[in-house]
Amino acid sequence: MKTLYLDLVSGISGDMFVGALLDLGVEVRDLERELGRLGVGGYHLHASKGRKRGITGTKFDVHFEDRDVGHGQGAHHHHHVAGGGHEPAHHHGHGGEEEQEQGQGHEHEGEPGHGHDGSRDFAAIRELIGASGLSPWVKEKATAVFRRIAEAEGKIHGHPPEQVHFHEVGAVDSIVDIVGACVGVERLGKPRVVASAVVEGTGWVTCAHGRFPVPTPATLEILAARAVAVSQCDEPHELVTPTGAALLAELVEEFGGLREFRLERVGYGLGTRENVTRPNVLRAVLGETAAALAAGAHDWESDTVAVLETNLDDVSPEILGQFAERVLRLGALDAFHAPIYMKKGRPGTLLTLLCGEADADRFSELMLTETSAFGVRRTTAERRKLRRGFREVATPFEEIRVKLGLLDGRVVQWAPEFESCRRAAESGHVPLKVVYEAAVRAMPVLEGEWSGGDPRDASR
């Protein structure tokens, strides 16, 4: 499985990310075709070769028709995202080069989610993406990126995420960046995405409320929701935009340095500004990790994780349960405990936590401070994972979403999704197990249907 590595020494914005993907070989016409499935007009895409501090890369812009503004051009084109009260809040977009005002939108009667000024709230954007002809993977990822921004803005301004507004040009701009980024990753074969440590600049941004220090409130909230570590450098500008932060939080599996990475292609996405201390570029490297190369002839996915373990003989089950819930919420891949017998036959508990290697110290600290552990064992494990796909199956109640596990194009595992079964059971007023069993009966037909197919198509 391919890996896409993002070098964040100059931060990240949505347009820089799309520019880097284009520089890696994604075609602009493919972006245009897929974005056309949304039915949103009034703009055209522009990709051009340029240079920053002697480095050649791709500058990605959105040009708006009948407007004297351009994406990433240094023009003040205003993204509006929902704020609260009468006074709009504000943060910057795209490397701090464009203002992003946030104000309360006004909706047309009969058009919930759409303001008179062309704004769209998160609920409307989610509906727009869901009703489009985009692939299920792009729909899922793009919606999740928007959700991260909406949840952060909602928390800051005291609004439900669904009511957070992306106003005017900003709505289209954000849609193009976020959906375009997800389309680009899909065009590269949906590689595993990893990134360097997140680097942000310093200084202040000026907005409707006055001045805010960098990182901006929205960027901080988005990164905090995923518990991403951030460092600041002496670049006197915003380097990480909310859109860039949300793309990182949703797409990146782990943060850290390159290790045993066989490079194949390198792409550079250019920002607008000339930075003071570093070239304003996002470097993206496509290649294979040693673990993926060792995975052999199968098309399974592979990665490495940190395994943290500790033996406990004096901790209450309630504390263990709460600890597992907390670390999963903070981004652990899994957490579980099992009964063991310790020295002198004492009964105890083995607590195990799986996480990305870059997160191992953070979770080790939590194990030492929030359980009765005096020490934590850490090992690194390679994983082999079936490629995932989803399919809807017809049951007497309603369609049920089924998760598929594929190996070399063949369905080898399947399971009905619990939430889909639960909703069907509630709406049909039948026991959950009846819906689950109906979904299981409907599934065997899938094996023949998918046998020999391209596993990347399994998401449709």
VMD Tcl script that draws the C-alpha trace (Angstrom):
set ca {
  {0.00 0.00 0.00}
  {1.32 3.43 -0.95}
  {2.02 6.05 1.73}
  {1.65 9.82 1.26}
  {3.97 11.81 3.55}
  {3.26 15.50 4.19}
  {6.16 17.74 5.25}
  {4.58 20.50 7.36}
  {7.63 22.71 7.88}
  {5.63 25.61 6.36}
  {2.25 24.49 7.67}
  {-0.72 23.58 5.48}
  {-3.78 25.17 3.88}
  {-6.42 23.58 1.68}
  {-5.14 25.11 -1.56}
  {-1.52 24.16 -0.77}
  {-2.61 20.55 -0.17}
  {-4.52 20.39 -3.47}
  {-1.53 22.04 -5.22}
  {0.81 19.37 -3.83}
  {-1.51 16.57 -5.04}
  {-1.63 18.15 -8.51}
  {2.17 18.38 -8.48}
  {2.29 14.65 -7.69}
  {0.37 13.95 -10.89}
  {-3.34 14.32 -10.13}
  {-5.00 15.86 -13.22}
  {-6.87 19.16 -12.94}
  {-9.50 17.84 -15.36}
  {-10.18 14.94 -12.97}
  {-10.75 17.45 -10.16}
  {-13.03 19.51 -12.41}
  {-15.05 16.46 -13.42}
  {-15.55 15.23 -9.86}
  {-16.29 18.71 -8.45}
  {-18.83 19.12 -11.25}
  {-20.85 16.31 -9.64}
  {-21.74 18.71 -6.82}
  {-23.67 21.05 -9.14}
  {-22.03 24.17 -7.66}
  {-21.06 26.80 -10.24}
  {-19.69 30.31 -10.48}
  {-15.99 29.45 -10.39}
  {-13.23 27.79 -12.37}
  {-10.03 26.07 -11.25}
  {-6.57 27.29 -12.09}
  {-3.29 25.40 -11.58}
  {0.02 26.90 -12.62}
  {3.70 26.17 -12.09}
  {5.53 28.69 -9.93}
  {8.54 29.06 -7.64}
  {9.10 29.79 -3.96}
  {12.70 30.38 -2.86}
  {13.92 28.49 -5.93}
  {11.57 25.51 -5.43}
  {9.24 24.80 -8.36}
  {5.75 23.58 -7.54}
  {2.07 23.96 -8.34}
  {-0.09 26.92 -7.26}
  {-3.77 26.01 -7.05}
  {-6.37 28.77 -7.27}
  {-10.13 29.08 -7.51}
  {-11.17 31.97 -9.74}
  {-14.68 33.25 -9.14}
  {-16.69 34.39 -12.13}
  {-18.13 37.92 -12.07}
  {-16.14 38.70 -8.92}
  {-12.94 40.62 -8.54}
  {-11.51 38.03 -6.22}
  {-9.31 34.99 -6.54}
  {-8.52 32.12 -4.24}
  {-5.07 32.46 -2.76}
  {-4.27 35.58 -4.76}
  {-3.85 37.88 -1.79}
  {-7.19 39.49 -2.60}
  {-9.47 39.83 0.39}
  {-12.05 37.32 -0.60}
  {-14.18 36.65 2.42}
  {-15.06 33.18 3.66}
  {-17.85 33.44 6.20}
  {-18.30 30.75 8.81}
  {-21.05 30.88 11.37}
  {-20.45 32.86 14.48}
  {-22.76 33.96 17.24}
  {-24.54 37.09 18.28}
  {-24.53 40.29 16.25}
  {-20.80 40.81 15.94}
  {-19.04 38.46 13.52}
  {-16.05 36.47 14.71}
  {-13.21 35.92 12.32}
  {-10.22 33.83 11.42}
  {-7.90 33.62 8.46}
  {-7.91 31.09 5.64}
  {-5.20 29.76 3.35}
  {-2.00 30.52 5.16}
  {-3.39 33.73 6.60}
  {-3.49 35.26 3.13}
  {-7.22 35.72 3.00}
  {-9.67 36.85 5.59}
  {-12.34 34.49 6.76}
  {-15.07 36.35 8.53}
  {-17.64 34.47 10.47}
  {-21.06 35.94 10.96}
  {-24.53 34.73 11.65}
  {-26.26 33.82 8.38}
  {-29.84 34.55 7.41}
  {-31.89 31.86 5.76}
  {-34.46 32.08 3.01}
  {-37.87 30.86 4.05}
  {-38.33 27.43 2.56}
  {-34.59 27.02 2.00}
  {-33.20 25.82 5.32}
  {-29.43 26.01 5.47}
  {-29.14 28.61 2.69}
  {-28.74 32.29 3.55}
  {-29.81 35.22 1.38}
  {-26.11 36.01 0.88}
  {-25.35 32.63 -0.67}
  {-24.18 31.11 2.61}
  {-24.54 27.42 3.40}
  {-24.59 25.89 6.85}
  {-22.89 22.59 7.62}
  {-26.18 20.67 7.40}
  {-26.72 22.02 3.86}
  {-23.14 21.24 2.81}
  {-23.47 17.72 4.19}
  {-26.68 17.27 2.21}
  {-25.07 18.71 -0.95}
  {-22.16 16.26 -0.72}
  {-24.41 13.32 0.18}
  {-26.74 13.90 -2.79}
  {-23.87 14.28 -5.29}
  {-22.43 11.70 -7.67}
  {-19.09 11.63 -5.82}
  {-17.69 8.29 -4.70}
  {-18.75 7.04 -1.25}
  {-15.16 7.40 0.04}
  {-14.90 11.05 -1.06}
  {-18.37 11.78 0.36}
  {-17.45 10.24 3.71}
  {-14.05 11.95 4.03}
  {-15.12 15.39 2.77}
  {-18.15 15.43 5.09}
  {-15.94 14.40 8.02}
  {-13.48 17.25 7.28}
  {-16.33 19.78 7.17}
  {-17.72 18.30 10.39}
  {-14.41 18.94 12.17}
  {-14.50 22.62 11.15}
  {-18.18 22.97 12.08}
  {-17.68 21.35 15.49}
  {-14.74 23.65 16.24}
  {-16.59 26.79 15.14}
  {-19.71 25.69 16.99}
  {-17.76 25.19 20.19}
  {-16.12 28.63 19.90}
  {-19.33 30.52 19.13}
  {-21.84 28.43 21.07}
  {-23.77 26.97 18.12}
  {-24.77 23.42 17.19}
  {-22.39 22.23 14.42}
  {-25.27 21.86 11.93}
  {-25.99 25.59 12.16}
  {-22.42 26.77 11.54}
  {-22.48 28.83 8.33}
  {-19.94 28.98 5.53}
  {-20.82 32.24 3.78}
  {-20.73 33.37 0.16}
  {-17.43 32.74 -1.63}
  {-16.10 30.97 1.45}
  {-18.65 28.17 1.14}
  {-17.67 27.44 -2.47}
  {-13.98 27.95 -1.70}
  {-14.11 25.51 1.22}
  {-16.08 22.97 -0.81}
  {-13.54 23.11 -3.65}
  {-10.55 22.78 -1.31}
  {-11.95 20.02 0.88}
  {-13.72 17.93 -1.76}
  {-10.82 18.55 -4.18}
  {-8.31 17.33 -1.58}
  {-10.30 14.13 -0.97}
  {-10.71 13.54 -4.72}
  {-6.96 14.02 -5.18}
  {-6.09 11.50 -2.45}
  {-8.51 9.03 -4.02}
  {-6.93 9.57 -7.47}
  {-3.55 8.64 -5.92}
  {-5.05 5.30 -4.88}
  {-6.15 6.25 -1.34}
  {-2.64 5.95 0.15}
  {-2.08 5.84 3.87}
  {-1.38 9.46 4.91}
  {1.32 10.32 7.45}
  {2.82 13.72 8.27}
  {5.69 15.44 10.01}
  {5.12 17.25 13.28}
  {2.74 20.21 12.90}
  {4.54 23.57 12.74}
  {2.65 26.85 13.16}
  {3.89 30.44 12.95}
  {3.60 33.23 15.49}
  {2.08 36.70 15.62}
  {-1.46 37.95 15.30}
  {-4.33 37.99 12.84}
  {-6.71 40.92 12.62}
  {-10.40 40.16 12.50}
  {-13.83 41.62 13.17}
  {-13.47 41.08 16.94}
  {-10.01 42.64 17.03}
  {-6.76 40.70 17.04}
  {-6.22 37.02 17.78}
  {-2.88 35.31 18.36}
  {-1.71 32.55 16.05}
  {-2.76 29.70 16.11}
  {-6.31 30.95 15.59}
  {-9.10 29.63 17.85}
  {-10.59 27.40 15.14}
  {-7.23 25.84 14.21}
  {-6.50 25.13 17.88}
  {-9.90 23.53 18.46}
  {-9.61 21.33 15.37}
  {-6.14 20.07 16.32}
  {-7.14 19.66 19.98}
  {-10.09 17.43 19.02}
  {-7.58 14.95 17.57}
  {-4.97 15.72 20.32}
  {-2.36 16.68 17.70}
  {0.91 18.12 19.03}
  {1.82 21.58 17.67}
  {5.08 23.53 17.74}
  {5.55 27.20 16.87}
  {8.44 28.56 14.82}
  {9.63 32.13 14.33}
  {7.75 32.68 11.06}
  {5.65 35.81 11.83}
  {2.51 34.56 10.04}
  {-0.26 32.00 10.33}
  {0.97 28.78 8.68}
  {-1.82 26.32 9.53}
  {-5.33 27.31 8.45}
  {-8.52 25.76 9.86}
  {-9.11 23.92 6.56}
  {-5.53 22.62 6.60}
  {-5.89 21.55 10.23}
  {-9.16 19.72 9.50}
  {-7.62 17.86 6.54}
  {-4.72 16.77 8.78}
  {-7.00 15.73 11.63}
  {-9.19 13.61 9.36}
  {-6.70 12.10 6.90}
  {-3.38 11.66 8.75}
  {-2.86 8.35 10.56}
  {0.24 9.40 12.50}
  {2.63 12.32 12.92}
  {6.42 11.94 13.00}
  {9.52 11.72 10.81}
  {10.24 9.61 7.73}
  {11.52 6.14 8.55}
  {12.58 3.45 6.05}
  {10.60 5.15 3.32}
  {11.23 4.35 -0.36}
  {10.52 7.58 -2.25}
  {8.82 7.46 -5.63}
  {7.52 10.96 -6.35}
  {7.76 14.37 -4.69}
  {5.28 17.23 -5.19}
  {5.22 20.82 -3.95}
  {2.08 22.86 -3.29}
  {2.79 26.59 -3.26}
  {1.28 29.15 -0.90}
  {0.70 32.78 -1.86}
  {2.88 34.71 0.56}
  {6.67 34.93 0.53}
  {7.62 33.67 3.98}
  {10.43 35.26 5.97}
  {12.18 32.19 7.39}
  {11.28 29.33 5.03}
  {9.89 28.63 1.55}
  {6.09 28.75 1.59}
  {5.58 25.23 0.22}
  {3.88 22.03 1.30}
  {6.05 19.08 0.28}
  {4.20 15.81 -0.37}
  {6.13 12.57 -0.91}
  {4.54 9.44 -2.36}
  {6.25 6.13 -1.72}
  {6.30 2.86 0.18}
  {7.23 2.14 3.77}
  {9.45 -0.82 4.62}
  {6.46 -2.52 6.27}
  {4.38 -2.16 3.11}
  {7.19 -3.51 0.93}
  {7.54 -6.49 3.26}
  {3.83 -7.19 3.10}
  {4.38 -9.20 -0.08}
  {2.06 -10.16 -2.87}
  {-1.29 -9.50 -1.20}
  {-3.16 -6.24 -1.53}
  {-3.79 -5.95 2.19}
  {-2.96 -2.71 3.98}
  {-0.03 -2.61 6.38}
  {1.17 -0.23 9.04}
  {3.03 -0.15 12.35}
  {1.57 0.72 15.73}
  {2.82 1.15 19.26}
  {1.58 -1.45 21.77}
  {1.51 -0.18 25.37}
  {0.96 -2.69 28.18}
  {0.91 -2.72 31.94}
  {-0.01 -5.31 34.61}
  {-2.37 -4.03 37.31}
  {-3.55 -5.72 40.50}
  {-5.15 -2.82 42.37}
  {-7.36 -0.86 39.98}
  {-11.15 -0.71 39.99}
  {-13.14 -1.84 36.93}
  {-14.87 1.55 36.80}
  {-11.51 3.33 36.42}
  {-10.46 0.90 33.67}
  {-13.73 1.42 31.79}
  {-13.47 5.20 32.04}
  {-9.80 5.09 30.97}
  {-10.62 3.05 27.85}
  {-13.39 5.47 26.86}
  {-11.13 8.48 27.40}
  {-8.15 7.23 25.38}
  {-10.35 6.12 22.48}
  {-11.85 9.60 22.45}
  {-8.31 11.06 22.38}
  {-7.31 9.04 19.30}
  {-6.06 5.66 20.55}
  {-6.64 2.91 17.98}
  {-7.83 0.40 20.59}
  {-7.82 -0.18 24.35}
  {-8.74 -3.38 26.16}
  {-8.02 -5.34 29.34}
  {-7.91 -9.03 30.21}
  {-7.65 -11.05 33.44}
  {-4.19 -12.50 34.22}
  {-2.46 -14.30 37.10}
  {0.58 -12.46 38.44}
  {3.41 -13.63 40.71}
  {2.38 -15.65 43.77}
  {-0.89 -16.46 41.98}
  {-2.34 -12.99 42.50}
  {-5.23 -12.18 40.11}
  {-4.63 -9.05 38.08}
  {-5.46 -7.23 34.85}
  {-3.42 -6.75 31.69}
  {-4.25 -3.32 30.23}
  {-3.28 -2.91 26.56}
  {-3.48 0.19 24.37}
  {-2.74 0.50 20.63}
  {-1.83 3.86 19.13}
  {0.25 5.53 16.44}
  {3.96 5.51 17.25}
  {4.09 9.31 17.42}
  {1.38 9.22 20.15}
  {3.04 6.54 22.32}
  {4.64 8.89 24.88}
  {1.42 10.85 25.32}
  {-0.62 7.68 25.99}
  {2.12 6.18 28.19}
  {1.83 9.28 30.37}
  {-1.94 8.82 30.60}
  {-1.50 5.17 31.65}
  {0.92 6.22 34.39}
  {-1.20 9.11 35.67}
  {-4.75 7.79 35.29}
  {-4.36 4.13 36.35}
  {-2.36 2.55 39.19}
  {0.52 1.62 36.85}
  {4.12 2.15 37.96}
  {5.51 1.26 34.53}
  {4.46 0.76 30.92}
  {5.95 -1.68 28.39}
  {6.18 -0.40 24.83}
  {6.69 -2.45 21.68}
  {6.16 -1.77 17.99}
  {3.96 -4.13 16.00}
  {3.34 -4.50 12.29}
  {-0.29 -4.88 11.25}
  {-1.90 -6.43 8.17}
  {-5.43 -5.18 7.50}
  {-8.05 -6.16 4.95}
  {-8.99 -3.39 2.54}
  {-12.36 -1.98 3.61}
  {-15.48 -1.38 1.59}
  {-19.16 -0.71 2.31}
  {-22.34 -1.86 0.64}
  {-26.06 -1.45 1.26}
  {-28.09 -4.69 1.38}
  {-31.87 -4.94 1.14}
  {-33.77 -6.41 4.10}
  {-37.51 -6.58 4.85}
  {-37.03 -3.56 7.15}
  {-34.80 -1.12 5.29}
  {-31.41 -1.06 3.59}
  {-28.60 -2.00 5.97}
  {-25.02 -0.79 5.58}
  {-22.55 -3.69 5.56}
  {-18.80 -3.43 6.12}
  {-16.74 -5.61 3.77}
  {-13.19 -6.88 4.23}
  {-11.45 -7.67 0.94}
  {-8.28 -9.59 0.15}
  {-7.01 -9.62 -3.44}
  {-10.42 -8.50 -4.69}
  {-12.37 -11.21 -2.83}
  {-14.78 -10.60 0.05}
  {-13.44 -12.61 2.99}
  {-15.22 -10.86 5.88}
  {-18.49 -9.01 6.21}
  {-20.51 -7.58 9.07}
  {-23.66 -5.44 9.33}
  {-22.98 -2.02 10.82}
  {-24.47 -1.76 14.29}
  {-25.80 1.81 13.96}
  {-27.54 0.97 10.68}
  {-29.19 -2.09 12.28}
  {-30.16 -0.12 15.38}
  {-31.91 2.58 13.33}
  {-33.80 -0.03 11.31}
  {-34.83 -1.87 14.48}
  {-36.15 1.32 16.08}
  {-38.06 2.49 13.00}
  {-39.47 -1.00 12.37}
  {-40.24 -1.66 16.06}
  {-38.50 -5.05 15.93}
  {-35.67 -6.53 18.03}
  {-32.16 -5.61 16.97}
  {-31.18 -9.26 16.52}
  {-34.00 -9.77 13.99}
  {-32.62 -6.95 11.79}
  {-29.07 -8.21 12.26}
  {-30.02 -11.75 11.22}
  {-31.91 -10.43 8.17}
  {-28.82 -8.46 7.10}
  {-26.61 -11.55 7.56}
  {-29.00 -13.60 5.38}
  {-28.82 -10.93 2.66}
  {-25.02 -10.80 2.62}
  {-23.73 -14.08 1.12}
  {-24.76 -12.87 -2.34}
  {-22.03 -10.24 -2.03}
  {-19.18 -12.75 -2.13}
  {-19.92 -13.82 -5.67}
  {-20.76 -10.27 -6.69}
  {-17.39 -8.90 -5.57}
  {-15.12 -11.87 -6.29}
  {-12.26 -10.85 -8.55}
  {-13.17 -7.16 -8.47}
  {-10.88 -4.27 -7.72}
  {-10.99 -3.80 -3.93}
  {-10.73 -0.05 -4.42}
  {-14.19 -0.22 -5.96}
  {-15.63 -1.89 -2.88}
  {-16.69 1.41 -1.42}
  {-19.38 1.64 -4.05}
}
mol new
graphics top color blue
foreach p $ca { graphics top sphere $p radius 0.5 }
foreach p [lrange $ca 0 end-1] q [lrange $ca 1 end] { graphics top cylinder $p $q radius 0.2 }
display resetview
